[in-house]
Amino acid sequence: MLLYAIFEEHSHHNNIKIMSKKVPIVVLTLVCLSISAFGQQELYDKANALFKAGAYTEAIKTYRNSDFVQAMPKERRGEIFYKTAEAYRLIGQTRQAEIYYEKAEEKGFNTPEFYLNYANTLLSNENYEKAKSNFEEYKKLKPNSPIANVGIQSVELAQKLKQAPTSYVIDPLPFINGKTNDFSPAIIPSEPQKLFFSSSRITSTGINIHYATGEEFSDIFVSELDKREKWIAPKPVPGINSDVEEATCTFNQDGSEVYFSRARIAKRKQMGCEIYMAKKEGDRYGNPILIPIAADSVVVTHPSLSADGRTLYFASNLSGGIGGLDIWKVTRDSDKGEWGKPQNLGAEINTIGNEAFPYIHPDGTLYFASNGRPGMGGYDIFLSKQKGNGYVVENMGYPINSSSDDFGITFLPGKETGYFTSRRPGGKGEDDVYMFHLPPIAINISGTIVDSKSKKPLDGSIVKMLGNDGTTVNTQTGADGFFKFMMKPNTDYIVISTRKGYLNGKYKVSTFDIKGSKEYTYNVEMTSYEKPVEVPNIFYDFNKWELKPESTAALDMLIETLNDNPSIIIELGSHTDSRGGLEYNYKLSQNRAQAAVDYLIEKGIPIERLRAKGYASSAPKIVDEQIAKQYPFLTIGTVLNDQNIAILDSDEKKDIAHQLNRRTEFKVISTTYVSKE
């Protein structure tokens, strides 16, 4: 069953009607009546009644009736398109919803709720730019609502998470999933070869059809791996399914107790749901017993039992909560076996949105689904660990989470392997069950490409990783300059970054002797060659041009730069200060530049790639941000010529300015060099 059905109280309806599999006459008759038989207003009211009752699939049929739409006044057509979009959104068909939101927008429909729901739909469809725009429109109309900020943050986070996937690997389960909804996987810890899940497939027990989706009521099914590690055909779990809906089960350690959600029915309407428990009797479960947590009409659902069997976590809209559905818990008295009072897990877990489908891991980590936190779209799965008296909550990232609803996670005992539910595109049905696992060793390298001067991220950079095993992977950075690669154990890698107008960056990393998972972080500073690049620490004796020994380290780094950028031709320029004769300084600077070039040639750089030029004092240094930060008495943009140096208020400052002018730089004069070898 989908998230919006009996296990989530939605603002559009407080209960959901039921129609029999055998007698869906009233709805069909209503939909088929003509405009003339009913009249515009009557049919409009009936369509709205279907929508309000949660009969979204039937409401869509009426709203999409072309005669009905054309017969309505033009000022109402935007509202009709909006409600059509809403109905599609509420049954999870976000692509269709987007189409009708756009139609509503064209008709001038512009309520705050329109912008919010349209934005969330666009986020689910990965239309990030337009989603952000609609969240911002909503924020203009509702400036005090925190929901807008969550949405805007989600747009940014979704793109970031997708660019930096976790190491989890996910796989669909085609022999488990059908064409309808399959969700909320669960296992018995002592029997992990069995997979329990909820499904609305046609073999379910109930005699009714869900009014919202047109599908059978969900039941709890079980499949099992055979000796060949193949899944056998799923079957309903005997003893716990009924004519109403059952879903989302959890077990104690040996499977002797099962807890599950069941719909509460009154006058052919679903009035929320409750948690039941049944004990194992032979090869089936006995009569379920209600766990008395809350009064009628309250939603109490999605149970998860702790490893010691004493604490039951669940989702509910109990009074005293924070949002729609919150995560709560009750603890069982060890002597009497009675359940205590429900406790809300507080604002560190719960939000003004909905938190649902909790799973308490044996190690104490709480997993849950939420649509009230920044995420990738729809419901995301989060994990929370206790820290002191509070919790630290973390998004599980991509690919566990997607732009669609992701929820209902469970783990196999002692492993980073398990199952979860997702509505992502490419599934066999609507909600599908997926398996996930974490490779034994996860070794990643990530970082940010930035400009070496401004330290700002560089988008559009190509980052390539080459392994000595012959593998090559590459990516292109987004606006945040971020990149991430997965690496294999026992491999040497070279990471190379390239961008037009910049010198290539390079980084070497080895995964040999790595014993466990490891995260390498490497921030790459790329140097623009649009302007000359200073080669620091080139030293000469006074009035001489022979290189001092300590200068070779800087020139060796320049050799590496030339090797990393094999197509560039550079001019190596030497500058003096203005003291001394101009003609003498030209000769001195030319000889110094040539000495540096000669060293590079001696080290194997082709002479065709090098030019030497002496500038004397003809090109004084211009103060940039880095220099101004190091020497606060200098202003960014100041040219250090004689006139500006003369007005400095101390000899020490003047000496510093002259020293800055004495430098060796290189600039790229061509990028077309081709080796003759």
C-alpha positions as CSV (number, residue, x, y, z in Angstrom):
1,M,0.0,0.0,0.0
2,L,1.2,3.5,-0.8
3,L,2.3,6.0,1.8
4,Y,-0.8,8.2,1.3
5,A,-3.3,5.5,2.0
6,I,-4.5,4.2,5.4
7,F,-1.1,4.5,6.9
8,E,-0.9,8.2,6.6
9,E,-3.6,10.7,7.4
10,H,-3.7,13.2,4.7
11,S,-5.0,16.7,4.9
12,H,-7.5,16.1,2.0
13,H,-9.4,13.4,3.8
14,N,-9.9,12.0,7.3
15,N,-11.1,8.5,6.1
16,I,-11.1,6.5,2.9
17,K,-14.1,4.8,1.5
18,I,-14.2,1.2,0.4
19,M,-15.8,-0.3,-2.7
20,S,-16.5,-4.0,-3.2
21,K,-14.6,-6.0,-5.9
22,K,-18.1,-7.2,-6.9
23,V,-20.2,-4.1,-6.9
24,P,-18.3,-0.9,-8.0
25,I,-21.6,0.3,-9.6
26,V,-22.1,3.6,-7.9
27,V,-18.7,5.0,-8.9
28,L,-18.8,3.7,-12.4
29,T,-22.3,5.1,-12.9
30,L,-21.3,8.5,-11.6
31,V,-18.3,8.7,-13.9
32,C,-20.3,7.7,-17.0
33,L,-23.1,10.1,-16.5
34,S,-23.2,12.9,-19.1
35,I,-22.9,16.6,-18.5
36,S,-26.5,17.1,-19.6
37,A,-27.9,14.5,-17.2
38,F,-26.3,16.0,-14.2
39,G,-25.5,19.5,-15.0
40,Q,-22.2,21.3,-14.6
41,Q,-22.4,22.1,-10.9
42,E,-23.7,18.7,-9.9
43,L,-20.9,16.8,-11.7
44,Y,-18.4,19.3,-10.4
45,D,-19.6,18.6,-6.8
46,K,-19.5,14.9,-7.3
47,A,-15.9,15.0,-8.7
48,N,-14.9,17.0,-5.7
49,A,-16.7,14.6,-3.4
50,L,-14.7,11.7,-4.9
51,F,-11.5,13.7,-4.4
52,K,-12.3,14.6,-0.8
53,A,-13.2,10.9,-0.1
54,G,-9.8,9.9,-1.4
55,A,-11.1,8.2,-4.5
56,Y,-8.4,9.8,-6.6
57,T,-8.4,7.4,-9.6
58,E,-12.2,7.9,-10.0
59,A,-11.9,11.7,-9.5
60,I,-9.3,11.8,-12.2
61,K,-11.7,10.2,-14.7
62,T,-14.2,13.0,-14.1
63,Y,-11.7,15.8,-14.0
64,R,-10.2,14.7,-17.3
65,N,-13.5,14.4,-19.1
66,S,-13.1,16.9,-21.9
67,D,-16.8,17.7,-22.2
68,F,-16.8,18.4,-18.4
69,V,-13.8,20.7,-18.6
70,Q,-15.1,22.6,-21.7
71,A,-18.5,23.0,-20.0
72,M,-17.0,24.6,-16.9
73,P,-16.6,28.4,-16.7
74,K,-13.1,29.4,-17.7
75,E,-12.3,30.8,-14.3
76,R,-12.8,27.3,-12.8
77,R,-10.6,25.4,-15.3
78,G,-7.4,26.2,-13.5
79,E,-8.9,24.8,-10.3
80,I,-9.9,21.6,-12.2
81,F,-6.5,21.2,-13.6
82,Y,-5.0,21.7,-10.2
83,K,-7.2,19.1,-8.6
84,T,-6.3,16.7,-11.4
85,A,-2.7,17.3,-10.7
86,E,-3.3,16.8,-7.0
87,A,-5.0,13.5,-7.5
88,Y,-2.2,12.2,-9.7
89,R,0.4,13.4,-7.1
90,L,-1.5,11.7,-4.3
91,I,-1.4,8.3,-6.1
92,G,2.3,8.8,-6.9
93,Q,2.0,9.5,-10.6
94,T,4.2,12.6,-10.6
95,R,4.9,12.8,-14.3
96,Q,1.2,13.1,-15.0
97,A,0.8,15.5,-12.1
98,E,3.4,17.8,-13.5
99,I,1.5,18.1,-16.8
100,Y,-1.7,19.2,-15.0
101,Y,0.1,21.6,-12.7
102,E,1.5,23.3,-15.8
103,K,-2.0,23.5,-17.3
104,A,-3.3,25.0,-14.0
105,E,-0.4,27.5,-14.1
106,E,-1.3,28.5,-17.6
107,K,-4.9,29.3,-16.4
108,G,-3.5,31.6,-13.7
109,F,-4.0,29.3,-10.7
110,N,-1.6,30.5,-8.1
111,T,-2.5,29.6,-4.5
112,P,0.3,29.0,-2.0
113,E,-0.5,25.3,-1.9
114,F,-0.3,25.1,-5.7
115,Y,3.3,26.4,-5.7
116,L,4.3,24.1,-2.8
117,N,2.8,20.9,-4.3
118,Y,4.0,21.8,-7.8
119,A,7.5,22.3,-6.4
120,N,7.5,19.0,-4.6
121,T,6.3,17.2,-7.8
122,L,9.1,18.9,-9.8
123,L,11.6,17.9,-7.3
124,S,10.4,14.3,-7.6
125,N,10.8,14.6,-11.3
126,E,14.3,16.0,-11.0
127,N,13.3,19.3,-12.6
128,Y,15.5,21.1,-10.1
129,E,15.6,24.6,-11.5
130,K,11.8,24.9,-11.8
131,A,11.3,23.2,-8.5
132,K,13.5,25.9,-6.8
133,S,11.6,28.7,-8.5
134,N,8.2,27.4,-7.2
135,F,9.5,26.9,-3.7
136,E,10.6,30.5,-3.8
137,E,7.2,31.6,-5.0
138,Y,5.6,29.7,-2.1
139,K,8.1,31.4,0.3
140,K,7.0,34.8,-1.0
141,L,3.4,34.0,-0.1
142,K,4.2,32.2,3.1
143,P,7.4,33.9,4.4
144,N,7.1,32.4,7.9
145,S,6.7,28.8,6.7
146,P,9.8,26.6,7.2
147,I,8.5,24.2,4.5
148,A,9.8,26.5,1.8
149,N,13.3,26.5,3.2
150,V,13.3,22.7,3.4
151,G,12.2,22.5,-0.2
152,I,14.9,24.9,-1.4
153,Q,17.6,23.0,0.6
154,S,16.2,19.8,-0.9
155,V,16.8,21.0,-4.4
156,E,20.5,21.7,-3.6
157,L,20.9,18.5,-1.6
158,A,19.4,16.2,-4.2
159,Q,21.9,17.3,-6.8
160,K,24.8,17.1,-4.4
161,L,23.8,13.6,-3.2
162,K,23.4,12.3,-6.7
163,Q,26.9,13.6,-7.7
164,A,28.4,11.9,-4.7
165,P,26.8,8.5,-4.4
166,T,27.4,6.2,-1.4
167,S,29.0,2.8,-1.8
168,Y,25.7,0.9,-1.4
169,V,24.7,-1.2,-4.4
170,I,21.0,-1.8,-5.0
171,D,19.2,-4.5,-7.0
172,P,15.5,-5.0,-7.8
173,L,13.8,-8.2,-6.9
174,P,11.8,-9.2,-10.0
175,F,10.6,-12.5,-8.5
176,I,9.2,-10.7,-5.5
177,N,7.7,-7.6,-7.1
178,G,4.5,-7.6,-9.1
179,K,2.6,-5.0,-11.2
180,T,0.9,-3.5,-8.1
181,N,2.4,-2.2,-4.8
182,D,5.0,-4.3,-2.9
183,F,6.5,-2.7,0.1
184,S,7.7,-2.8,3.7
185,P,10.1,-5.8,3.7
186,A,10.8,-7.5,7.0
187,I,12.7,-10.6,8.2
188,I,12.8,-12.9,11.1
189,P,16.3,-12.5,12.5
190,S,16.7,-16.3,13.1
191,E,15.3,-17.1,9.6
192,P,16.9,-14.5,7.2
193,Q,16.2,-16.7,4.1
194,K,12.5,-15.7,4.4
195,L,11.3,-12.3,3.2
196,F,8.0,-10.9,4.4
197,F,6.5,-7.9,2.6
198,S,3.2,-6.2,2.1
199,S,1.4,-6.3,-1.3
200,S,-1.8,-5.3,-3.0
201,R,-1.6,-8.1,-5.6
202,I,-4.7,-9.8,-6.8
203,T,-4.1,-12.9,-4.6
204,S,-4.7,-10.9,-1.4
205,T,-7.4,-12.1,1.0
206,G,-9.7,-9.1,1.2
207,I,-12.9,-8.8,-0.8
208,N,-12.6,-5.0,-1.3
209,I,-10.8,-2.6,-3.6
210,H,-9.0,0.4,-2.3
211,Y,-11.0,3.5,-3.3
212,A,-7.9,5.7,-3.9
213,T,-5.9,3.4,-6.1
214,G,-8.3,0.9,-7.6
215,E,-6.1,-2.0,-6.3
216,E,-6.8,-4.8,-3.9
217,F,-6.4,-4.2,-0.2
218,S,-2.9,-5.1,0.9
219,D,-1.9,-8.3,2.8
220,I,1.3,-9.6,4.2
221,F,3.1,-12.1,2.0
222,V,6.2,-14.3,2.5
223,S,8.7,-15.7,0.0
224,E,11.8,-17.9,0.7
225,L,15.1,-18.6,-0.9
226,D,15.3,-22.2,-2.1
227,K,18.4,-24.4,-2.2
228,R,19.4,-22.7,-5.5
229,E,19.1,-19.3,-3.9
230,K,16.0,-18.5,-6.0
231,W,12.9,-16.9,-4.6
232,I,9.8,-19.1,-4.5
233,A,6.4,-17.7,-5.4
234,P,5.1,-15.4,-2.6
235,K,2.1,-16.6,-0.5
236,P,-0.1,-14.8,2.0
237,V,1.1,-15.4,5.6
238,P,-1.5,-17.7,7.2
239,G,-3.4,-16.5,10.2
240,I,-2.9,-12.7,10.1
241,N,-4.6,-11.5,6.9
242,S,-8.2,-10.5,6.8
243,D,-10.8,-8.8,4.6
244,V,-9.3,-5.4,5.6
245,E,-5.8,-4.2,5.0
246,E,-2.8,-5.5,6.7
247,A,0.8,-4.3,6.1
248,T,4.2,-3.5,7.6
249,C,5.1,-6.3,10.0
250,T,8.0,-6.9,12.5
251,F,9.1,-10.0,14.4
252,N,10.8,-10.9,17.6
253,Q,14.1,-12.7,17.3
254,D,12.8,-16.3,16.8
255,G,9.6,-15.3,14.9
256,S,7.3,-16.5,17.6
257,E,5.6,-13.1,17.7
258,V,4.6,-10.9,14.8
259,Y,3.4,-7.3,15.0
260,F,1.6,-5.7,12.1
261,S,-0.7,-2.8,11.0
262,R,-4.3,-3.4,10.3
263,A,-6.9,-0.9,9.0
264,R,-9.8,0.0,11.3
265,I,-13.1,-0.2,9.5
266,A,-16.4,1.5,10.5
267,K,-19.4,1.9,8.2
268,R,-17.4,0.8,5.1
269,K,-14.9,3.5,5.8
270,Q,-11.2,3.2,6.9
271,M,-10.9,5.1,10.1
272,G,-7.1,5.0,10.6
273,C,-5.3,1.8,11.6
274,E,-4.0,-0.1,14.6
275,I,-1.2,-2.5,15.6
276,Y,-1.9,-6.1,16.2
277,M,0.2,-8.9,17.6
278,A,-0.1,-12.7,16.9
279,K,1.7,-15.6,18.4
280,K,3.1,-18.6,16.4
281,E,1.0,-21.7,16.7
282,G,2.6,-24.5,14.8
283,D,3.2,-23.5,11.2
284,R,0.8,-20.5,11.3
285,Y,0.0,-17.5,13.5
286,G,-3.0,-17.5,15.9
287,N,-5.7,-14.9,16.3
288,P,-4.3,-11.4,16.3
289,I,-4.6,-9.3,19.5
290,L,-4.9,-5.5,19.4
291,I,-2.0,-3.6,21.1
292,P,-4.0,-0.9,22.9
293,I,-1.9,2.2,22.2
294,A,-4.5,4.9,21.3
295,A,-8.1,5.6,20.9
296,D,-10.2,5.0,17.7
297,S,-9.6,7.1,14.6
298,V,-6.0,7.7,15.5
299,V,-3.4,6.3,13.1
300,V,-1.0,3.9,14.8
301,T,1.1,2.0,12.3
302,H,4.5,0.8,11.0
303,P,5.6,-1.2,14.0
304,S,9.3,-2.1,14.6
305,L,10.3,-4.3,17.6
306,S,13.7,-3.8,19.3
307,A,16.1,-6.8,19.5
308,D,15.3,-7.4,23.1
309,G,11.6,-7.4,22.4
310,R,10.8,-4.8,25.0
311,T,10.4,-1.6,22.9
312,L,8.0,-1.1,20.0
313,Y,8.6,1.8,17.7
314,F,5.8,3.0,15.5
315,A,4.4,6.0,13.5
316,S,1.3,7.8,14.7
317,N,-0.6,11.1,14.6
318,L,-1.3,10.9,18.3
319,S,-2.0,14.2,20.0
320,G,1.1,15.9,21.4
321,G,3.1,15.2,18.3
322,I,5.1,17.6,16.2
323,G,4.0,17.1,12.6
324,G,1.6,14.8,10.7
325,L,2.9,11.4,11.5
326,D,5.6,11.2,14.1
327,I,7.9,8.4,15.4
328,W,6.8,7.2,18.8
329,K,7.8,4.3,21.1
330,V,6.2,2.2,23.9
331,T,8.1,0.0,26.3
332,R,6.9,-3.3,27.7
333,D,7.1,-4.1,31.4
334,S,9.5,-7.0,31.8
335,D,7.4,-8.6,34.6
336,K,3.8,-8.0,33.6
337,G,4.3,-7.8,29.9
338,E,2.1,-4.7,29.6
339,W,2.9,-1.9,27.3
340,G,3.5,1.5,28.8
341,K,2.5,5.0,27.6
342,P,3.6,6.2,24.2
343,Q,6.7,8.5,24.1
344,N,7.3,10.9,21.2
345,L,10.9,10.8,20.0
346,G,11.0,14.6,19.9
347,A,12.0,17.3,17.5
348,E,15.5,15.8,16.8
349,I,13.7,13.0,15.0
350,N,10.3,14.4,14.1
351,T,9.4,17.4,12.0
352,I,6.3,19.4,10.9
353,G,6.1,16.9,8.0
354,N,5.7,13.2,8.3
355,E,8.0,10.6,9.8
356,A,7.1,7.0,9.1
357,F,8.3,3.4,8.7
358,P,10.7,3.2,11.6
359,Y,13.2,0.4,11.8
360,I,15.2,-0.1,15.0
361,H,18.5,-1.9,14.2
362,P,20.0,-4.3,16.8
363,D,22.9,-1.9,17.3
364,G,20.5,0.8,18.4
365,T,20.5,2.9,15.1
366,L,17.0,4.1,14.2
367,Y,16.1,4.2,10.6
368,F,13.0,6.0,9.4
369,A,11.4,7.7,6.3
370,S,10.7,11.5,6.3
371,N,9.3,14.1,4.0
372,G,9.9,16.9,6.4
373,R,13.7,17.1,6.1
374,P,15.8,18.2,3.2
375,G,16.0,15.2,0.8
376,M,16.1,14.1,-2.7
377,G,12.3,14.2,-3.2
378,G,9.3,12.5,-1.7
379,Y,10.2,10.4,1.3
380,D,13.9,9.8,2.0
381,I,15.3,7.2,4.4
382,F,17.3,8.6,7.3
383,L,19.4,7.0,10.0
384,S,19.8,8.4,13.5
385,K,22.3,7.5,16.2
386,Q,22.0,8.5,19.9
387,K,24.6,11.0,21.0
388,G,24.4,11.8,24.7
389,N,20.7,12.6,25.4
390,G,19.9,13.4,21.8
391,Y,20.1,12.1,18.2
392,V,22.3,12.8,15.2
393,V,20.3,12.3,12.0
394,E,21.8,11.6,8.6
395,N,20.4,11.2,5.1
396,M,21.3,7.7,3.7
397,G,22.1,9.4,0.4
398,Y,22.0,8.1,-3.1
399,P,21.4,5.4,-4.4
400,I,19.4,4.2,-1.3
401,N,17.3,7.4,-1.7
402,S,16.0,8.7,-5.0
403,S,13.8,11.5,-6.3
404,S,10.7,9.3,-5.5
405,D,9.4,7.8,-2.2
406,D,12.0,5.6,-0.5
407,F,11.0,3.9,2.8
408,G,10.6,0.7,4.8
409,I,14.2,-0.4,5.3
410,T,15.4,-3.5,7.1
411,F,18.8,-5.2,7.6
412,L,19.9,-8.8,7.6
413,P,21.5,-9.9,10.9
414,G,25.2,-8.8,11.2
415,K,25.4,-7.5,7.7
416,E,25.4,-4.2,5.7
417,T,22.8,-5.9,3.5
418,G,19.0,-5.7,3.6
419,Y,15.9,-4.6,1.8
420,F,13.9,-1.4,1.3
421,T,11.0,0.0,-0.7
422,S,11.2,2.5,-3.5
423,R,8.8,4.1,-6.0
424,R,11.7,5.1,-8.3
425,P,11.3,4.9,-12.1
426,G,12.2,1.6,-13.7
427,G,10.4,-0.6,-11.2
428,K,8.1,-3.5,-12.0
429,G,5.1,-2.0,-10.3
430,E,4.4,1.2,-8.3
431,D,6.2,0.6,-5.0
432,D,8.8,-2.1,-5.3
433,V,11.1,-4.0,-2.9
434,Y,14.8,-3.6,-3.6
435,M,17.8,-5.4,-2.0
436,F,20.9,-3.4,-1.1
437,H,24.4,-4.3,0.1
438,L,27.6,-2.5,0.9
439,P,30.8,-3.9,-0.7
440,P,33.1,-5.4,1.9
441,I,35.6,-2.5,1.5
442,A,34.5,0.9,0.4
443,I,37.4,3.2,-0.7
444,N,36.4,6.6,-2.1
445,I,38.2,9.7,-3.1
446,S,36.3,13.0,-3.2
447,G,37.2,16.6,-3.3
448,T,36.5,20.1,-4.7
449,I,38.0,21.7,-7.7
450,V,38.7,25.4,-6.9
451,D,40.5,28.4,-8.5
452,S,43.9,28.7,-6.8
453,K,43.6,32.5,-6.5
454,S,39.9,33.0,-5.5
455,K,39.4,29.6,-3.9
456,K,35.9,29.5,-5.5
457,P,34.6,26.2,-6.9
458,L,35.1,25.6,-10.6
459,D,32.1,24.1,-12.4
460,G,32.6,22.3,-15.7
461,S,35.9,20.8,-14.7
462,I,36.6,17.3,-16.1
463,V,38.0,15.0,-13.5
464,K,39.5,11.7,-14.6
465,M,40.8,8.8,-12.5
466,L,43.2,6.3,-14.1
467,G,44.0,3.0,-12.4
468,N,47.0,0.9,-13.0
469,D,44.5,-2.0,-13.6
470,G,43.5,-0.2,-16.9
471,T,40.3,1.3,-15.5
472,T,39.3,4.9,-16.4
473,V,36.4,6.8,-14.9
474,N,35.5,10.5,-15.3
475,T,33.0,13.1,-14.2
476,Q,32.2,16.7,-14.7
477,T,31.9,19.0,-11.7
478,G,28.8,21.0,-11.0
479,A,28.5,24.5,-9.5
480,D,29.9,23.3,-6.2
481,G,33.1,21.9,-7.9
482,F,32.6,18.5,-6.2
483,F,33.7,15.2,-7.4
484,K,33.8,11.7,-6.0
485,F,35.1,8.3,-7.2
486,M,34.9,4.8,-5.9
487,M,38.3,2.9,-5.9
488,K,39.3,-0.7,-5.8
489,P,41.7,-2.2,-3.2
490,N,45.3,-2.8,-4.2
491,T,45.4,-0.3,-7.1
492,D,47.4,2.8,-7.9
493,Y,45.5,5.7,-9.2
494,I,46.2,9.1,-10.8
495,V,43.4,11.7,-10.6
496,I,43.7,14.4,-13.3
497,S,41.6,17.6,-13.5
498,T,41.3,19.7,-16.6
499,R,39.5,22.9,-17.5
500,K,39.8,25.3,-20.3
501,G,42.0,28.2,-19.4
502,Y,43.6,26.3,-16.5
503,L,46.7,24.2,-16.0
504,N,45.9,20.5,-15.4
505,G,45.9,19.3,-11.8
506,K,47.2,15.9,-10.8
507,Y,47.0,13.7,-7.7
508,K,48.4,10.2,-7.0
509,V,46.8,7.8,-4.5
510,S,47.3,4.1,-3.8
511,T,44.9,1.7,-2.1
512,F,47.5,-0.9,-1.5
513,D,47.6,-2.2,2.1
514,I,44.2,-0.7,2.9
515,K,42.6,-2.9,5.5
516,G,39.1,-1.4,5.7
517,S,36.9,1.3,4.2
518,K,38.6,4.6,3.7
519,E,37.6,8.1,2.5
520,Y,40.3,10.2,0.8
521,T,39.6,13.9,0.6
522,Y,41.6,15.9,-2.0
523,N,40.8,19.5,-2.8
524,V,42.3,20.5,-6.1
525,E,43.6,24.1,-6.7
526,M,43.7,24.7,-10.4
527,T,45.8,27.6,-11.7
528,S,44.5,29.9,-14.4
529,Y,47.0,30.6,-17.2
530,E,45.2,33.7,-18.4
531,K,47.7,35.7,-16.5
532,P,51.4,35.1,-15.7
533,V,52.1,32.5,-12.9
534,E,54.9,33.3,-10.5
535,V,57.5,30.6,-9.8
536,P,58.4,31.2,-6.2
537,N,61.7,30.7,-4.5
538,I,64.0,31.3,-7.5
539,F,67.2,32.8,-6.0
540,Y,70.3,34.5,-7.5
541,D,73.3,36.1,-5.8
542,F,73.5,39.9,-6.0
543,N,74.1,41.1,-9.5
544,K,74.5,37.5,-10.8
545,W,72.4,35.2,-12.9
546,E,73.7,31.8,-11.9
547,L,70.9,29.8,-10.1
548,K,71.5,29.1,-6.5
549,P,71.1,25.4,-5.5
550,E,67.9,26.1,-3.5
551,S,66.2,27.4,-6.7
552,T,66.1,23.9,-8.3
553,A,63.2,22.7,-6.1
554,A,60.8,25.3,-7.6
555,L,62.0,24.6,-11.1
556,D,61.6,20.9,-10.6
557,M,57.9,21.6,-9.8
558,L,57.7,23.6,-13.0
559,I,59.0,20.6,-14.9
560,E,56.2,18.5,-13.4
561,T,53.7,21.1,-14.5
562,L,55.1,21.0,-18.0
563,N,54.9,17.2,-18.1
564,D,51.3,17.3,-16.8
565,N,50.4,19.8,-19.5
566,P,52.3,18.4,-22.6
567,S,50.7,20.8,-25.1
568,I,51.7,24.1,-23.6
569,I,54.6,26.4,-24.6
570,I,55.7,28.9,-22.0
571,E,57.6,32.1,-21.7
572,L,59.9,32.2,-18.6
573,G,60.2,35.9,-17.7
574,S,62.6,37.5,-15.1
575,H,61.9,40.8,-13.5
576,T,64.1,43.2,-11.5
577,D,63.2,46.1,-9.3
578,S,63.8,49.7,-10.6
579,R,67.0,50.3,-8.7
580,G,70.1,50.2,-11.0
581,G,70.4,51.2,-14.6
582,L,67.7,50.2,-17.0
583,E,70.0,48.8,-19.6
584,Y,71.9,46.8,-17.0
585,N,68.7,45.4,-15.5
586,Y,67.5,44.3,-18.9
587,K,70.7,42.3,-19.5
588,L,70.6,40.9,-15.9
589,S,67.0,39.8,-16.2
590,Q,67.5,38.2,-19.6
591,N,70.5,36.2,-18.4
592,R,68.5,35.1,-15.3
593,A,65.5,34.0,-17.4
594,Q,67.9,32.1,-19.7
595,A,69.6,30.4,-16.8
596,A,66.2,29.0,-15.7
597,V,65.4,27.9,-19.2
598,D,68.8,26.2,-19.5
599,Y,68.0,24.2,-16.4
600,L,64.7,23.0,-17.8
601,I,66.3,22.0,-21.1
602,E,69.0,20.1,-19.1
603,K,66.2,18.2,-17.4
604,G,64.7,17.1,-20.7
605,I,62.1,19.8,-21.5
606,P,62.3,20.4,-25.3
607,I,63.7,23.8,-26.3
608,E,60.7,24.4,-28.6
609,R,58.5,24.6,-25.5
610,L,60.5,27.4,-23.8
611,R,61.1,31.1,-24.3
612,A,63.3,33.3,-22.1
613,K,62.7,37.0,-21.7
614,G,64.1,39.7,-19.4
615,Y,61.7,42.4,-18.4
616,A,64.0,44.5,-16.1
617,S,61.5,46.8,-14.2
618,S,59.2,47.4,-17.2
619,A,56.3,45.2,-15.7
620,P,56.0,46.0,-12.0
621,K,53.9,43.7,-9.9
622,I,50.2,44.4,-9.4
623,V,49.0,43.7,-5.9
624,D,46.4,40.8,-5.8
625,E,44.2,39.5,-3.0
626,Q,46.9,37.1,-1.7
627,I,49.6,39.8,-1.5
628,A,47.2,42.3,0.1
629,K,46.3,39.6,2.7
630,Q,50.0,39.0,3.5
631,Y,50.9,42.7,3.4
632,P,47.9,44.7,4.7
633,F,49.6,48.0,3.9
634,L,49.2,47.3,0.2
635,T,45.9,47.7,-1.7
636,I,44.5,45.3,-4.2
637,G,45.1,46.6,-7.7
638,T,48.0,48.8,-6.8
639,V,50.8,48.8,-9.4
640,L,54.2,48.7,-7.6
641,N,55.9,51.3,-9.7
642,D,58.3,54.0,-8.5
643,Q,55.6,56.5,-7.9
644,N,53.5,54.2,-5.6
645,I,56.5,52.8,-3.8
646,A,57.8,56.3,-3.0
647,I,54.7,57.2,-1.0
648,L,55.0,54.2,1.3
649,D,55.7,55.5,4.8
650,S,58.8,53.4,5.8
651,D,61.9,52.0,4.2
652,E,60.9,48.5,5.4
653,K,57.6,48.7,3.4
654,K,59.5,50.0,0.3
655,D,62.0,47.1,0.5
656,I,59.1,44.7,0.6
657,A,57.6,46.3,-2.5
658,H,60.9,46.1,-4.4
659,Q,61.3,42.5,-3.3
660,L,57.8,41.7,-4.8
661,N,58.9,43.2,-8.1
662,R,62.0,40.9,-8.2
663,R,60.4,37.7,-9.4
664,T,60.4,34.9,-12.0
665,E,57.1,34.2,-13.8
666,F,55.9,31.9,-16.6
667,K,53.0,32.5,-18.9
668,V,51.4,30.1,-21.4
669,I,51.9,31.5,-24.9
670,S,50.5,28.5,-26.8
671,T,48.6,25.3,-26.2
672,T,49.4,23.7,-29.5
673,Y,52.7,22.0,-28.9
674,V,52.9,18.5,-30.4
675,S,55.8,16.3,-29.4
676,K,58.0,15.0,-32.2
677,E,58.5,11.7,-30.5
